[in-house]
Amino acid sequence: ITQDYGLASLALGKKATVLHHKGFEYDNDNIANLLESRYISAKIRKSGKRTKGPKPFTIEDAETFRRLLNHTLAK
């Protein structure tokens, strides 16, 4: 369980199941887009501009994660 896209990418390379705390599973289809988004945001910040941070963690996020974790553990 991580919110670090780089770590998630490394774990996926080792065939691990990787979950985000907001309730989605990283996979080879979504990790490339997430890493690209992270890279673009870093370039923007490096140029002196500001980017938005993550949205606040909600009760719905916690419930979504709980369901995903239970489903993953049941596999």
N, C-alpha and C positions, 0 to 999 in steps of 0.2 A: 504494500500500500504506500503510494507516494504521490506527491504532486510535482515532483521533479521530472520533467520530460526527458532529460538526458539519462537519468538513472533508469527510467522506464524503458528507454530505447535499449540500453545495455542489457537489462533483464529480459526483454523480449528476444534479444539475440541469443540468450541462453535457454530459450523455450519456456520461460517462466510465465505464469499468469500474473498480470500486473493491474492493480485497481487504483483508481483515483478516489480520494476521500469524498468527492461530490457525487459519486455513484455511477461512474462509467468505467468500462474496461479498456485499457490500452490494447491496441492490436496493430498489426503491420499496415492496416489501411489508414488509421487515424494518426499514428505517431509522426509520419512525415509532415503532415499539415501542421501539427502542433509544434514540431521543431522549427519549421519554416516561420511560423508565426512568432515564436520566441526570438528567432534570429532577426526578423524585421523590427520587432519592438526594441531589441538591443541596439540596432543601428540608429533608430529614431532617438533613443535616449542618449547615445553617444554623440549625436549631432546637437545636443542641447535641448531638445524638445522633451515634453512629458508624455507619458502614456498612461492609460488607465490601469489600475490594479485589478485584482480579482474581485468579483462580486462577493458580498458577505455570505457566509455559510448560513443556510437556513434550516429550519426544522424539516422541510421537504427534502433538502439535500441529505440530511441524516437518515431519513426514512428510505430514500432511494438507495443510499449506500448499504443500509441494513439488509434490504431485499437482495441487492447484488451480492453481498458477502454471503448470505445464507444460500443463495443459488449456487455460487461458486464452490462453497464448501460441500454442498450436496453432490456435486459432480464426482 
